[in-house]
Amino acid sequence: MISESTFLLLIAIWTGIGVCTFVLLHFVTAPFGRHSRTDWGPTLPNRLAWIIMEFPPVSLFPLLFFVGPTEKTSLHYLFFALYFGHYLYRDLVYPFRIRTSGKRMPWAVCASGVFFNLVNASILGGWLGWFAHFDASWWTSPQLIGGLTLFFAGFLLNFHSDNILIGLRDGDDTGYRIPVGGTFRWVSCPNHLGEILQWAGFALAAWHPAALSFAVWTAANLLPRAVAHHEWYLREFPDYPPERKAVLPGIW
Ligand SMILES: NC(=O)c1ccc[n+]([C@@H]2O[C@H](COP(=O)([O-])OP(=O)(O)OC[C@H]3O[C@@H](n4cnc5c(N)ncnc54)[C@H](OP(=O)(O)O)[C@@H]3O)[C@@H](O)[C@H]2O)c1
């Protein structure tokens, strides 16, 4: 097993790659959903791709968590439940809720999603299984209380906004409409904003570089994707609400 200092060094490198990815994704938009392209090689059904991509957090992560030698406290189980619960939904429920019949995703995108989740599941599972030590007083710390509040606010925003998007289609329809209601009044991608807030809250509550690296990567993926979605809406819908921003109300 690696030492804690090597573990922290690997996390720092992975976080640095996340920052570089943030810059890169302003020039290359991941080709799935509305940004699908035909020149990224072989494809697989969208629903299957989501199930495969989100599998490491529901398999590798619990394995590392339970195999790891740390003595598990209620705080270990709390962070386990937040990450594992989110991905249980994302892997086994979300793919069956979206209306995506006939849509496909390049294998290359699916493989990069699997790699992304393998690394994050290893980092978070390794942290909780091997290196995380909590004092019971952490339950009443401002970081934990503020972080959990942010996490659940972000979760509700993400879930509610995804529900509005899913409700825009009937049956086998795969077309696009202008979303209205909820925080779509202010931004084009409140689901992405919610997810960013959720993992920022997780990082605050955990107060560890392992959780911070995942928050950085989530923002690195989703801020440029929200901007690409917003620009797409402006191109496709001449009557798109002009006051709406991409992801940060009133700002961006
Ligand atoms: N943690 C991370 O790094 C990370 C990375 C990626 C995604 N995610 C999360 O995974 C979820 C899905 O991400 P995503 O980027 O695929 O979200 P998205 O582009 O907003 O799409 C969500 C679903 O709604 C449909 N949809 C979106 N806009 C629509 C419109 N105007 N009219 C009709 N249907 C519409 C999409 O269909 P189409 O697929 O056909 O466009 C898709 O099924 C989000 O909750 C996101 O936060 C997290």
The ligand as an ORCA input file, in Angstrom:
! r2SCAN-3c Opt
* xyz 0 1
  N     -19.847     15.002    -11.873
  C     -19.591     15.245    -13.171
  O     -18.453     15.553    -13.517
  C     -20.693     15.137    -14.204
  C     -20.355     15.099    -15.566
  C     -21.387     15.024    -16.514
  C     -22.717     14.992    -16.101
  N     -23.016     15.024    -14.784
  C     -24.434     15.023    -14.360
  O     -25.164     14.082    -15.130
  C     -26.457     14.601    -15.486
  C     -26.616     14.589    -17.009
  O     -25.639     15.431    -17.573
  P     -25.832     16.022    -19.055
  O     -24.666     16.901    -19.308
  O     -26.188     14.932    -20.013
  O     -27.165     16.925    -18.816
  P     -28.092     17.628    -19.895
  O     -27.367     17.818    -21.174
  O     -28.691     18.825    -19.235
  O     -29.233     16.529    -20.184
  C     -30.002     15.943    -19.173
  C     -31.147     15.149    -19.847
  O     -32.184     16.046    -20.282
  C     -32.292     16.045    -21.710
  N     -32.410     17.465    -22.107
  C     -31.533     18.435    -21.807
  N     -31.949     19.635    -22.284
  C     -33.107     19.392    -22.922
  C     -34.036     20.230    -23.647
  N     -33.812     21.534    -23.773
  N     -35.145     19.666    -24.189
  C     -35.372     18.322    -24.030
  N     -34.538     17.477    -23.354
  C     -33.424     18.009    -22.807
  C     -31.017     15.402    -22.224
  O     -31.219     14.787    -23.495
  P     -29.990     14.546    -24.534
  O     -29.014     13.649    -23.806
  O     -30.668     13.890    -25.679
  O     -29.395     15.877    -24.858
  C     -30.720     14.406    -21.114
  O     -31.505     13.255    -21.250
  C     -26.548     16.016    -14.896
  O     -27.274     15.962    -13.688
  C     -25.098     16.393    -14.638
  O     -24.993     17.273    -13.545
  C     -22.030     15.089    -13.833
*
